[in-house]
Amino acid sequence: MESITERCTGCNACRMICPQDAITMGEDEEGFYIPIINALLCIDCGLCVKRCPQNQKPRFRRNEVLQVLGARYKDDALLSKSASGGVFIGIATMILEQGEGAVFGCAFDENFVAHHICVMDFKDIAPLQSSKYVQSDIGYTYSQAKLLLDRGKTVLFSATPCQIAGLYAFLGKDYDRLFTIDLVCHGVPSPLLFKRYLDWLGKKYDGKIIYYNFRCKEKIGWGLGYKTKIKARTKIKTKAGFAENDPYYSAFLKGSTYRECCYYCKYANTNRIADLTTGDFWGIEQAHPQFFDKRGISLCLVNTTKGEELIAKGNNFELINSSLANAVLKQWNLKSPTLRPDSRDTLKKLIGGMDIFNTPLFKIAYKIRIKSAIKTIIPSSIVRFIRILKIAIVAGNRKR
């Protein structure tokens, strides 16, 4: 048995393409998903290699973005559960309200393993909201999507760019009723690393993790705040904090834990693979101070006429026209892949240890701990006031 390619993204397309079911998905030594070929079943047809997105040039939808938008969903209840401005939930709601549609996205299961799932009823949409900073298992969702499309259903598929590329590679063609959203992706840590982290966190707080949200808005509003709940012996503990003060989250932001192919990503630019691209509109307070909202603003790149159709039908958004220059201002992965740090070399040596998060790779600097502690005790109203004051200052300087 052998893996297909060193630059594999783990998209699963080859497994679903294989006519002999000769490919299964396993894990490498770091816990990343990899395809494994069963030589006894393989007939050397070559489809897996031929159709693999990593073995061909990306089939970008366009080489020119049609529109760059700032967007905020008008439903505050759903917006509060979204990572930024709620573009995904707004479009997903529209698709599901038609009654003949399906939405595919990433959700945690009961063990906090990220899987892509299919949702066909709005009451089941909540698990797909907010960010999951870990690689998702696509499973057989490409096959599910094809089955629905062949039946004339409308399908919305949201995923990382390499996973969307895998979807198109599997389908072999586009469908009029298929709509895709890719994310401005920094890179993905492995499911094994995230499991190690949750085990470490549970041990630290003497309990079992029963809830985890990478992008909780409850305390600071839109930003990089997380929240977790731990079921201890006598009660449920709630812990919240900022990304820079959490070992897993901080290492993620530094780019120290990504899959190797992420540092050579073909999709980390403004040539996009999906109909729409979404992410946080970081820097909105500089680019469009009048449109800033503490509840969150999404960056939305409209890449195709199908993407234009989705936005045009989505009358439940507040929108502002922007530019690519503003889009890439603080979304560096629209310019290039994340730079591979030297610290990435040590991950492979540490991944097998349960105490990995007590090692220097995940150590939080003392100054950062102090800064984060101060931010934690400052009332959220003051934090928001400071942000609004900064925006007012920027707007005032522009008028001069």
N, C-alpha and C positions, 0 to 999 in steps of 0.2 A: 504494500500500500504506500502511496506517496501523495504529497500535496501537489496541486495543479500549477500554482505560480507563486513566486516569492512576493509579488506585489498584490496578492489577493486581498480584497476588501471584506470578504466573508458575506457577500451579497446574497448568496444562495441560488443565483440564477442557474449555475451549472447543474446543481442537484435536480432542479425542476425541468431542465432541458433534457437531461439524459434519458434516452428511450429505454434503457435497460435497468433503470434504478440502481446503477452501479456506483453512484456517488452518495455518500452520507456526510453529514456535517459533524466534525469532531472539534477538539480544542487543541491549540498548540500549548507549549509549556508556560505561556503567560496567560492562558485562558481565553485567547481570541478564537473566534469561530473560523475553522478552515475546512475545505472540502477534502474528503478522503476517497480515493478510487479503489474499488474492489476489483482487483485484476482478474478474478474468476468470472465476473459478470461483464466486464468491459469488452466491447467488440471493436474498439479502436475506430469508431466512426468520426471522431474529432470534433463533434458538435460543441463540447464543453470548452475546448480551446478556441474554436472559431468564433463562438458567440460571447465569450468572456469580455466584458467591457474593458478590463485591464489589458487586453491583448489587441486593442484597436483604438483608433482615435475617437475621442468623445463625439457623440452625435448631438452637438449643441442645438437647441431649438432655434436660436438666432445668434448672430454675432453682434447684435445691437439691441440693447434693452429699449422697449417701446415707451415705458413710463417708469419713473421713480416716484414713489408716493410715501408719505407719512400717513399712518392709518390708526384709528381708534374705534373699537367696537362700541356701539351705543348702549348695549345691555350691560349695566354696571355689575350685576350679579355674576354674569359669565366672565366679564372682563377681569374681575377680581381673582379668578382662578386661572387666568392665563399668564404666561410668562411676561408678555409685553403688552401689545395693543390689541390682541385678540383677532388677528386676521384669520387664523386657522378656524377658530370656533365659529366665527361669523359665516365663513363660506361653508363649513361643515353643516351648520344649522340650515342654511339655504338648500343644500343638497338633500338633506334628510326630510325637510318639509315637503319636498316634491312627492314623497311617498314611494318612489321607485329607485331610490339611490342607496349607495353604500359608501361608507367612509373608512379608510384604512389609516391607522396611525399607531403610535407607540404607547404602550401601557405597561405598568408593573403588574406582575401576578402576585399571589399571596406571599411569595418568597422574595419579592422585590427583584425578580429577574425581568428584564425589559424584553417584551415581545411585541411584534406587530400583530394587530388584531383587526377584524372587520366588525364595524358597527352599522346596524341598519335601523336602529330606533334611537331617537334623540335621548331617551332616558338613560341610555348606556354610554353617552358621549364623554362624561366627566373624566374617566381614566385616561383619555387621550390628551387632555389639556396639560399644560405646563411642560417644562423641559426635563429630560432625563439624560444626565451627563454620563452615559454608559452605552456601549454598543448594544443595539437591539437585535434580537433573533427574528429574522424575517419569516422563518417557518415556511409554510406553503401558501402565503398570502398572494404571491404572484399568480399562482394557479387559481386561487379563489377569485381574484380580480378578473382573470381571463374568462372564467366560467360565467360570471355576472355580465361582463361586457358582451359575450357571445349571445346572451339572453336578452340583450337590448337594454340593460340597466345602466344608469349613470354611476360612475365610480370616481371618487376623489381619493387620491393616494398621496399621503404626506410622509416624507422620509428624508434622510440625508441624500446629497447628490449622487453618491456612489450607489445607493440603494435604488434610487430612481433610474439610474443607468442600468442597473440589473433588471429592473422591471421591463424597460423597453427592450433589453437584450432577450429576455425570455419571451415577450410577446411577439417580437420580430416585426412589429408594425405599430402604427398609432391607431387609435380608435376615436371616432368623433365624440363619443360619450365618456372618454377618459380625460380627467383633469388631474394635473400633478402639481404638487408644491414641494420644492426642496428648501432646505434650511441653509442659512449661512453657518457652516459647520467649522469648528476649530479643529476637531479631531475627536476620536473616541477611546476612552479607557476600556479595559476588558471587563466582562461580567465577573470573572474571578476576583479581580482587584476590588470591585464594588462589594462583592460578598465578604471578602476579607475585612473591608472597611466597616460594614454593618456588624460583623462579628466583634470586631474591636470596639466599636461604639457601644454595643450591648454589654460587653464585659466591663467597659469603663463606667457605665451607669448602672450596672448590676440589674439588667433586665433584658427584655426582648424588644427589638424594634418593631413597631406596629404601624408606623406612618413615617414617610419621608418625602419632603418637598424641597427640591433644589431652588425654587424661585417663589418663595412665600412673600406676599405683599402686606401681610397683616401689620407688621411693625414699621417698616420703612417705606412702604409703597413699592413702586417700581424700582428694582435694583437687584443686587446679588445677595439676597438674604435667604437663608434656608431655615427649615423647621422640621423637627423630628419628635416623635412621641415614643416613649419607652414604657412598656408594661413591666413594672417592678412587682415585688411580692405583695405590697399592700396598696399601691396606687399607680396611676399613670403619670409619668413625668413628661413634661414638655420642655424641649430645649430649642432655642432659636439663636441665630447668630449671623455673622457676616462671612462671606466666602473666604476672605483672607485669613480668617482665624480658624479654619477647618482644614485638617491635613489633606483629605481627599480632594476637596474643592479647590484649595490653594494650589495643589500640584497640578490639577486639571487646568487651571487658568495659566499656569506657567508652561504648559505643554509638555510636562515631564512624563506623562503616562499614556500617551496615545499609541495606537497601532502604528507600526513602522510605515505602512503605506500612506498614512495621513501626512507625513512630512514631505511626501512627493505628490500630493493630491492634484489630479488633473482638473478638478472642478473649483479650485480656490481662485476664482477670478470672476469677471463680470460676464463671461460667456456662460450661460446657464443651461442646465439640462432639462428643467421643468417649465411648466407654463407660468408659474409664479415662484418667486423666491421671497422668503420671509426671515426676519430676524429682529433684534432690538434696534431701534433707531437711536443708538448712542450718539450724542452730540446734537440732538434735536434742539437743545436749548441755545446752542450757538447758531445753528443753521436757520431755525425757525422758532425763535423764542416765544412768539405769540401762540404757537401750537403745542408747546410743552404741556404735559399733563402728568401729574404724580401717579395717576392710575396706570400709566403705560402708553407708549407709542410704538407701533410696529413699523419697521422698514419693509416696504413691499416693492419688489422689482417685477414689473409686468413684462414678460418675455415673449409672449405669443398673443395672437388674436383670441385664442381660447382663454388666455389669462385676462385679456381685456373684457371678454364676455362675463367672466366671473365677477370682476370688480364692478362692471356696469350694472349687473343684476343685484349686487350687494348694497342696497340702499340703506343698510343698517350700519354703515361706517361714516365717520367723519374723516375727510381726506384732505391732504394738502399736497400740491405738486412740488417736487424737489428735483435734485440733480444727482448724477452719478458721483460728482465731486463730493457732495454732502454725504452720499451713501457710504463711500469708502473712507470717509474722514476718520472714523473710529471702528469700522468693521474691516480690520486688516486682512481677514481671510477672503475678502472680495478683491484683494490685490495679489496675494500669494499664499502658499501653504504656511502653516506654522513652522518656524525655525526649530530644528531638532536641537534641544539643549544637551550639553554633555551629561547632565544628570540622568538622561534617559538610559544610559548604558547600565546603570546600577539596578534598574527595575527587574530585569530578568534574574538577577542573583537573589533578589529579595522576595519575589512573589510567592514563594512556597512557605514563607514564615508567617505565623499568626501574629507576631509582634512587628510586622513590617511598618506599621504607622508610628512606631516609637524610634524609627531609624532616622538618620540625618536627612534622607531624601524627603521626608514628610515633616520635618521639624519647622515649626513656626517661629520666626524671629521674635525676640523679646519685645522690640519696639512695636511690632505689628500687634502683638498680644495686648499691649497697653493701649494702643490706639483703638483697637477693636472693643476693648472693655469700656473705654470712654464713650464710644459711639453707642454701645448697648444701653448705657444708663441715661443717655440724653433722651428726653421725651421725643416721640416721633413728630410731634407738632413743631418742635424747634428744628429738627432735621429738615423738615419740609420747608420751614420758613427760610432757612439758610439757602436751600436750593432755589427757591423762588426769588430771593434777594440777588443771588448770583445772576439769574436770568434777567432780572430787571436792570442790573448793572451793564450786562452785555448789550441789551436792547438800547440802553441810554447811550452807550459808546457808539453804537452804529448810527444813531441819529445825528451825532456831532459832525 
